[in-house]
Amino acid sequence: MPESLIAKETDPELNRKSFILIKTIWSVLIILSLTFVINIFVQTENILRYSLILLLLWSVSMPLLYLIKKGYVYRSALVYIFFLLAMIFAFSWTGGGIKGHGIKILPIVVLFAGLTMGKKEIWFCGVIAALGGLALVLADRFHLLPVTEPLGESSIVHWIDVFTCVFLLCYLENLSVERLREALAKSQKELAMRERSEKMLAMKNEKLTEIAFLQSHQVRRPVATLLGLINLIKLEDPADPINMEVIPKIEVVTKELDLVIHDIVIKTAEAETMFKDMPT
């Protein structure tokens, strides 16, 4: 089994990111595909352009989906995000520059980076997005762009592109909220386990305190009594009347000591049970 796949199966966080990445790629793929299919019918003069975009989207997305299932989550996310950024800037260069419709999806891709990789990546992609936009502005300023106005200036085209961005934003925000809810639920569960652990630890400490008290006081008293009684026994004269008086008392004290030891054994077993039941 590949090492990446083993890591995916043993790391819940990686498995969760894999699930989110697959859902996000499919959502981007389906929504953008619908958008460009509609644009093909609305802007028949740009059919080759939109067909090329669709071909690139599907050609890159499908192999990456396969690699994600194999466990290559982070690298697949990185490749897909840079692919989307490259697509945006390349087609914006030939589709109106910073004014082009494709540039509208740039913030969505940056959000996608943060959702699937992390906070460092979202800042990294944010800087790239900002610098790429600035490059388009400078290219427009120095008349380097082949097309300076967005392709398809009708209101329906604007609505389609805006709707696409809004729908993708809503979808990604929904995934973000799900992640926050999962994190909150996990935190609450960990807090509950910690409170339970602290409560059980306090009960265990109480039991250990009781055991220490029994050992230092309850055991010491009958032991001291036994030692005193033993000193009273007349070993040289077993028939001495003092022996007949002391021996029954030794029996009483011995039984008392046995009860104390039995109580200690019970409390020790209770403390050990609490220790085993404590959450790890």
C-alpha positions as CSV (number, residue, x, y, z in Angstrom):
1,M,0.0,0.0,0.0
2,P,1.4,3.5,-0.9
3,E,2.7,5.5,2.0
4,S,0.4,8.4,1.1
5,L,-2.6,6.1,1.3
6,I,-1.6,4.8,4.6
7,A,-1.2,8.3,5.9
8,K,-4.7,9.2,4.6
9,E,-6.3,6.2,6.4
10,T,-4.5,6.9,9.7
11,D,-4.9,10.7,9.7
12,P,-8.5,11.9,10.3
13,E,-7.6,15.5,9.4
14,L,-6.1,14.4,6.1
15,N,-9.1,12.3,5.4
16,R,-11.4,15.2,6.1
17,K,-9.4,17.5,3.8
18,S,-9.5,14.9,1.1
19,F,-13.3,14.8,1.4
20,I,-13.6,18.6,1.2
21,L,-11.2,18.8,-1.7
22,I,-13.1,16.3,-3.7
23,K,-16.4,18.0,-3.0
24,T,-14.9,21.4,-3.9
25,I,-13.3,20.3,-7.2
26,W,-16.5,18.7,-8.3
27,S,-18.5,21.8,-7.4
28,V,-16.1,24.1,-9.3
29,L,-16.0,21.7,-12.2
30,I,-19.8,21.3,-12.5
31,I,-20.7,25.0,-11.9
32,L,-18.0,26.4,-14.3
33,S,-18.9,23.8,-16.9
34,L,-22.6,24.9,-16.8
35,T,-21.5,28.5,-17.0
36,F,-19.3,28.0,-20.0
37,V,-21.9,25.8,-21.8
38,I,-24.5,28.6,-21.3
39,N,-21.9,31.1,-22.5
40,I,-21.3,29.0,-25.6
41,F,-25.0,29.5,-26.6
42,V,-25.1,33.1,-25.6
43,Q,-21.7,34.0,-27.3
44,T,-21.5,31.7,-30.2
45,E,-18.5,33.8,-31.5
46,N,-16.4,32.5,-28.6
47,I,-17.3,28.9,-28.8
48,L,-13.7,27.8,-29.4
49,R,-12.5,29.8,-26.3
50,Y,-15.1,28.3,-24.0
51,S,-14.6,24.8,-25.4
52,L,-10.9,25.0,-24.7
53,I,-11.6,26.1,-21.1
54,L,-13.9,23.2,-20.6
55,L,-11.4,20.8,-22.1
56,L,-8.6,22.1,-19.8
57,L,-10.9,22.0,-16.7
58,W,-11.9,18.4,-17.2
59,S,-8.5,17.2,-18.4
60,V,-6.8,18.5,-15.2
61,S,-9.6,17.8,-12.7
62,M,-10.2,14.1,-13.4
63,P,-6.6,13.0,-12.8
64,L,-6.3,15.1,-9.7
65,L,-9.5,13.5,-8.3
66,Y,-8.0,10.1,-8.8
67,L,-4.7,11.2,-7.1
68,I,-6.7,12.6,-4.1
69,K,-8.4,9.3,-3.6
70,K,-4.9,7.7,-3.6
71,G,-3.9,10.0,-0.8
72,Y,-2.0,12.8,-2.5
73,V,-4.2,15.5,-1.0
74,Y,-2.0,18.5,-0.3
75,R,-0.1,18.3,-3.6
76,S,-3.3,17.8,-5.6
77,A,-4.8,20.9,-3.9
78,L,-1.7,22.9,-4.6
79,V,-1.6,21.9,-8.3
80,Y,-5.4,22.5,-8.8
81,I,-5.2,26.0,-7.2
82,F,-2.2,27.1,-9.3
83,F,-3.9,25.6,-12.3
84,L,-7.0,27.8,-11.7
85,L,-4.9,30.9,-11.0
86,A,-3.0,30.2,-14.3
87,M,-6.3,29.8,-16.2
88,I,-7.7,33.0,-14.8
89,F,-4.7,35.1,-15.6
90,A,-4.1,33.5,-19.0
91,F,-7.7,33.9,-20.2
92,S,-8.0,37.3,-18.6
93,W,-5.0,38.4,-20.7
94,T,-6.9,37.5,-23.9
95,G,-10.4,38.4,-22.5
96,G,-10.2,41.9,-21.3
97,G,-7.4,42.0,-18.7
98,I,-8.4,43.2,-15.3
99,K,-11.8,44.0,-16.7
100,G,-12.5,40.5,-17.9
101,H,-15.2,38.3,-16.5
102,G,-12.8,35.6,-15.4
103,I,-11.1,37.8,-12.9
104,K,-14.3,37.8,-10.8
105,I,-13.6,34.3,-9.7
106,L,-10.1,35.1,-8.4
107,P,-11.2,35.7,-4.7
108,I,-13.1,32.4,-4.8
109,V,-9.9,30.6,-5.8
110,V,-8.0,32.2,-2.9
111,L,-10.8,31.2,-0.5
112,F,-10.6,27.7,-2.0
113,A,-6.9,27.7,-1.1
114,G,-7.5,28.5,2.5
115,L,-10.3,25.9,2.8
116,T,-8.3,23.0,1.4
117,M,-4.8,23.8,2.6
118,G,-4.3,26.3,5.3
119,K,-3.9,29.9,6.5
120,K,-0.4,30.2,5.1
121,E,-1.5,29.1,1.7
122,I,-4.4,31.5,1.6
123,W,-2.0,34.4,2.2
124,F,0.4,33.1,-0.4
125,C,-2.3,32.7,-3.0
126,G,-3.7,36.1,-2.0
127,V,-0.4,37.8,-2.7
128,I,-0.2,35.9,-6.1
129,A,-3.7,37.1,-6.9
130,A,-2.9,40.7,-6.0
131,L,0.3,40.7,-8.0
132,G,-1.3,39.0,-11.0
133,G,-4.1,41.6,-11.0
134,L,-1.5,44.3,-10.8
135,A,0.3,42.8,-13.8
136,L,-2.9,42.9,-15.8
137,V,-3.3,46.6,-14.8
138,L,0.2,47.4,-15.9
139,A,-0.3,45.5,-19.2
140,D,-3.4,47.5,-19.9
141,R,-1.7,50.7,-19.0
142,F,1.1,50.1,-21.5
143,H,-1.2,48.7,-24.2
144,L,0.2,45.1,-24.0
145,L,-3.1,43.3,-23.9
146,P,-4.6,41.9,-27.1
147,V,-8.1,42.7,-25.8
148,T,-8.8,45.5,-23.4
149,E,-12.6,45.1,-22.9
150,P,-14.4,42.0,-21.5
151,L,-15.8,39.5,-24.1
152,G,-19.5,39.7,-24.2
153,E,-20.7,42.9,-22.6
154,S,-24.5,42.1,-22.6
155,S,-26.3,42.1,-19.2
156,I,-27.1,38.4,-19.4
157,V,-23.4,37.5,-19.7
158,H,-22.6,39.7,-16.7
159,W,-25.4,38.1,-14.7
160,I,-24.2,34.6,-15.6
161,D,-20.7,35.3,-14.5
162,V,-21.8,37.1,-11.3
163,F,-24.2,34.3,-10.5
164,T,-21.4,31.7,-10.9
165,C,-19.2,33.6,-8.5
166,V,-22.0,34.0,-5.9
167,F,-23.0,30.4,-6.1
168,L,-19.4,29.2,-5.7
169,L,-18.9,31.6,-2.8
170,C,-22.0,30.4,-1.1
171,Y,-20.9,26.8,-1.5
172,L,-17.4,27.4,-0.2
173,E,-18.7,29.4,2.7
174,N,-21.1,26.6,3.6
175,L,-18.1,24.2,3.7
176,S,-16.3,26.7,5.9
177,V,-19.2,26.8,8.3
178,E,-19.3,23.0,8.4
179,R,-15.6,23.0,9.3
180,L,-16.2,25.5,12.1
181,R,-19.1,23.4,13.4
182,E,-16.9,20.3,13.3
183,A,-14.1,22.1,15.1
184,L,-16.6,23.5,17.7
185,A,-18.1,20.0,18.3
186,K,-14.7,18.6,18.7
187,S,-13.7,21.3,21.2
188,Q,-16.9,20.7,23.2
189,K,-16.2,17.0,23.2
190,E,-12.6,17.5,24.3
191,L,-13.8,19.9,27.0
192,A,-16.4,17.4,28.3
193,M,-13.8,14.6,28.4
194,R,-11.4,16.9,30.2
195,E,-14.0,17.9,32.8
196,R,-14.9,14.2,33.3
197,S,-11.2,13.4,33.6
198,E,-10.7,16.1,36.2
199,K,-13.7,14.9,38.1
200,M,-12.5,11.3,38.2
201,L,-9.0,12.5,39.1
202,A,-10.4,14.4,42.0
203,M,-12.4,11.3,43.2
204,K,-9.3,9.2,42.8
205,N,-7.2,11.7,44.8
206,E,-9.9,11.5,47.5
207,K,-9.7,7.8,47.6
208,L,-5.9,7.9,47.8
209,T,-6.2,10.4,50.7
210,E,-8.5,8.0,52.5
211,I,-6.1,5.2,52.0
212,A,-3.2,7.3,53.3
213,F,-5.3,8.2,56.3
214,L,-6.1,4.6,57.0
215,Q,-2.5,3.6,56.6
216,S,-1.1,6.4,58.8
217,H,-3.8,6.3,61.5
218,Q,-6.2,3.4,61.4
219,V,-3.4,0.8,60.8
220,R,-0.9,2.4,63.2
221,R,-3.3,2.3,66.2
222,P,-3.9,-1.4,66.3
223,V,-0.3,-2.2,65.4
224,A,0.8,0.0,68.3
225,T,-1.7,-1.8,70.5
226,L,-0.4,-5.2,69.4
227,L,3.2,-4.3,70.1
228,G,2.2,-3.1,73.6
229,L,0.2,-6.3,74.3
230,I,3.1,-8.5,73.0
231,N,5.4,-6.8,75.5
232,L,3.0,-7.8,78.3
233,I,3.1,-11.5,77.5
234,K,5.1,-13.6,79.9
235,L,6.9,-15.9,77.6
236,E,8.8,-17.6,80.5
237,D,5.6,-18.6,82.2
238,P,2.8,-19.4,79.7
239,A,0.3,-20.1,82.6
240,D,0.7,-16.7,84.0
241,P,-2.8,-15.1,84.5
242,I,-1.6,-11.9,82.6
243,N,-1.2,-14.1,79.5
244,M,-4.8,-15.3,79.8
245,E,-5.9,-11.7,79.9
246,V,-3.7,-10.4,77.1
247,I,-4.2,-13.1,74.5
248,P,-8.0,-12.5,74.0
249,K,-7.2,-8.8,73.6
250,I,-4.6,-9.6,70.9
251,E,-7.2,-11.6,69.0
252,V,-9.6,-8.6,69.2
253,V,-6.9,-6.1,68.0
254,T,-5.9,-8.6,65.2
255,K,-9.5,-8.7,63.9
256,E,-9.7,-5.0,64.0
257,L,-6.4,-4.7,62.0
258,D,-7.8,-7.2,59.5
259,L,-10.9,-5.1,59.0
260,V,-8.8,-2.0,58.4
261,I,-6.6,-3.8,55.9
262,H,-9.7,-5.1,54.1
263,D,-11.0,-1.6,53.9
264,I,-7.7,-0.4,52.4
265,V,-7.8,-3.2,49.8
266,I,-11.4,-2.2,48.7
267,K,-10.5,1.5,48.5
268,T,-7.3,0.7,46.5
269,A,-9.3,-1.4,44.0
270,E,-11.8,1.5,43.6
271,A,-8.9,3.9,42.9
272,E,-7.4,1.5,40.3
273,T,-10.9,1.2,38.6
274,M,-11.1,5.0,38.4
275,F,-7.7,5.2,36.9
276,K,-8.6,2.6,34.2
277,D,-11.9,4.5,33.4
278,M,-10.2,7.9,33.1
279,P,-10.3,9.1,29.4
280,T,-6.9,9.3,27.7
